[in-house]
Amino acid sequence: MNAKQANERADLDALLRRLSQLDGLTPSAIEPSTGKSPDFILTVTGEKIGVEVTRSVHQEYVRAMKLHASDCPNSWINLTHLVDRPRRRPNAEIRSSILSGLLSPWKRVDLSMIEWKNKIGASLLAKRRALNRPSYQTFRENWLLIHDTSGLPDYPEHFTLACRHLDELFLKPGTFPRDFDCVFIHSHLFLFRWAKGALDYSYDNHEG
């Protein structure tokens, strides 16, 4: 199992722990897919469910975490302005950004949540495209798990905007003939679920 597969299994296990607590859902089997898609096949009450797993993360955040670990592991870092841009910033620019401390300008919540919406939307679009390829193996139920990295902060204004933005993403008319039956967005303490045309959520105040 490579690092990507290990991360996907860890993200799936985190989801299944929440679903076990919420719905009592416990698969009798979890199998890695033998093909490229989906990533896992669950057996639940005798039915097969295909689960595609992905992480929604800005690549600048991934690069910043590597730079932090290698260059300044004992320094406090500022993650405020790490987003993917049309121009790929060099490492020196990212290092300067994360080491800016409190001198870096603060970002408005509404702007940061638009960036969050775009990040989630990009992951959703990519996986919807994958689902509609002829080679994608489908089942009676097809699920998508988007593990949001680094996750939403635990503030009411962020949660309110997250619900609004997710409704906009999912209610937008689809451009593909086939869609996932259920989409989960696991974002730190929040678990959002879109299924049967409705968005619901769970908040885990015991996580961690």
C-alpha positions in Angstrom: 0.0 0.0 0.0 1.5 3.3 -1.0 1.1 6.7 0.8 -1.9 7.8 -1.3 -3.7 4.5 -0.7 -2.9 4.7 3.0 -4.3 8.2 3.2 -7.5 7.2 1.3 -8.0 4.3 3.7 -7.5 6.5 6.8 -10.0 9.0 5.4 -12.5 6.3 4.7 -12.0 4.8 8.2 -12.6 8.2 9.7 -15.9 8.5 7.8 -17.0 5.1 8.8 -16.4 5.8 12.4 -18.7 8.8 12.2 -21.4 6.9 10.3 -21.2 4.0 12.8 -22.0 6.6 15.6 -24.7 8.4 13.6 -26.5 5.6 11.7 -25.1 2.4 13.1 -23.7 1.7 9.6 -20.9 -1.0 9.8 -19.8 -2.6 6.6 -19.3 -6.4 6.7 -16.4 -6.0 4.2 -14.2 -3.2 2.9 -12.3 -4.1 -0.3 -9.8 -2.0 -2.3 -11.0 -1.8 -5.8 -9.2 -4.0 -8.3 -9.6 -1.3 -11.0 -8.7 2.4 -10.9 -12.2 3.5 -9.8 -13.8 3.5 -7.4 -11.2 3.3 -4.6 -13.1 1.0 -2.3 -16.1 -1.4 -2.3 -18.2 -1.7 0.8 -20.5 -4.5 1.6 -23.5 -3.3 3.7 -26.4 -5.7 4.4 -25.4 -7.7 1.4 -25.3 -4.8 -1.1 -22.1 -3.5 -2.7 -21.4 0.3 -2.5 -18.6 1.9 -4.5 -16.7 4.6 -2.6 -14.5 7.2 -4.3 -12.1 9.0 -1.9 -10.3 12.3 -2.5 -8.7 15.1 -0.6 -9.7 18.7 -1.2 -6.5 20.7 -0.4 -4.7 23.7 -1.8 -1.3 22.6 -3.2 0.2 25.6 -1.5 -0.9 24.2 1.8 0.8 20.9 1.0 4.0 22.6 0.0 3.9 24.8 3.1 3.6 21.8 5.4 6.7 20.2 3.7 8.6 23.5 4.0 7.6 23.8 7.7 8.8 20.3 8.4 12.1 20.7 6.6 13.1 24.3 7.1 11.5 25.7 10.2 9.8 22.9 12.3 9.9 24.9 15.6 8.4 28.1 14.1 4.8 29.2 14.4 3.4 29.6 10.9 0.7 31.6 9.3 -1.5 29.6 6.9 -3.9 32.4 6.1 -2.9 33.1 2.5 -2.2 29.6 1.1 -4.4 29.1 -1.9 -3.8 27.8 -5.4 -3.1 30.6 -7.9 -2.8 30.9 -11.7 0.9 31.5 -11.1 2.8 28.9 -9.1 4.6 30.7 -6.3 8.2 29.7 -5.6 9.1 28.0 -2.3 10.8 31.2 -1.1 7.6 33.2 -1.5 5.6 30.5 0.4 8.2 30.3 3.1 8.0 34.1 3.5 4.2 33.9 3.7 4.0 31.3 6.4 6.7 33.0 8.5 5.0 36.4 8.3 3.4 35.8 11.7 0.8 38.4 12.7 2.2 41.0 10.2 0.4 39.3 7.4 -3.0 41.0 6.5 -6.0 39.3 7.9 -8.5 37.8 5.4 -12.2 38.4 5.5 -14.3 35.4 6.3 -16.5 35.7 3.3 -13.5 35.8 1.0 -11.8 32.8 2.6 -15.1 30.8 2.4 -15.4 31.6 -1.4 -11.9 30.1 -1.7 -13.1 27.1 0.3 -16.2 26.7 -2.0 -14.0 26.8 -5.1 -11.6 24.2 -3.6 -14.5 21.8 -2.8 -16.1 22.5 -6.1 -12.9 21.6 -8.0 -12.7 18.2 -6.2 -16.4 17.6 -6.9 -16.1 18.4 -10.6 -13.0 16.2 -11.0 -14.7 13.2 -9.5 -18.0 13.7 -11.3 -16.0 13.6 -14.5 -14.3 10.4 -13.4 -17.7 8.8 -12.5 -18.9 9.4 -16.1 -16.0 7.8 -17.8 -16.9 4.5 -19.5 -14.2 2.7 -17.5 -15.6 3.7 -14.1 -17.1 0.7 -12.3 -20.5 1.5 -10.8 -22.7 -0.2 -8.3 -26.3 0.1 -7.1 -25.0 2.9 -4.7 -22.0 5.1 -5.6 -20.5 7.4 -2.9 -18.0 10.1 -2.9 -16.0 11.2 0.1 -14.2 14.5 0.0 -11.8 14.9 2.9 -11.3 18.6 3.4 -7.8 19.5 4.4 -7.1 21.4 6.6 -10.7 21.7 7.6 -13.2 24.4 8.6 -12.5 26.3 11.8 -15.1 25.9 14.5 -16.8 29.2 14.1 -20.6 29.8 13.4 -20.0 32.2 10.6 -17.8 29.7 8.7 -20.4 27.0 9.2 -23.3 29.2 8.0 -21.4 30.1 4.8 -20.3 26.5 4.3 -23.9 25.3 4.2 -24.8 28.1 1.8 -21.9 27.4 -0.5 -22.5 23.6 -0.5 -26.2 24.2 -1.3 -25.1 26.3 -4.3 -22.7 23.7 -5.5 -25.1 20.8 -5.3 -28.2 22.6 -6.5 -26.5 23.9 -9.6 -27.9 22.1 -12.7 -25.8 19.0 -13.5 -23.8 18.7 -16.7 -23.2 14.9 -16.4 -25.8 12.1 -17.0 -24.7 10.2 -13.9 -24.0 11.5 -10.4 -23.0 10.1 -7.0 -25.9 8.9 -4.9 -24.3 10.3 -1.8 -21.5 12.9 -1.3 -19.8 13.4 2.0 -17.6 16.3 2.9 -15.6 15.6 6.0 -14.1 18.9 7.3 -12.5 18.7 10.7 -15.4 18.6 13.2 -18.1 18.8 10.5 -19.4 16.1 8.3 -21.7 17.2 5.5 -23.8 14.8 3.5 -25.6 15.5 0.2 -28.1 12.8 -0.7 -31.5 12.7 -2.3 -31.4 16.4 -3.1 -30.8 17.5 0.5 -27.9 18.6 2.6 -27.5 17.6 6.2 -24.6 17.7 8.6 -23.2 16.3 11.8 -20.9 18.1 14.3 -18.5 16.0 16.4 -17.5 17.9 19.6 -15.6 14.8 20.8 -13.2 14.4 17.9 -9.5 14.7 18.5 
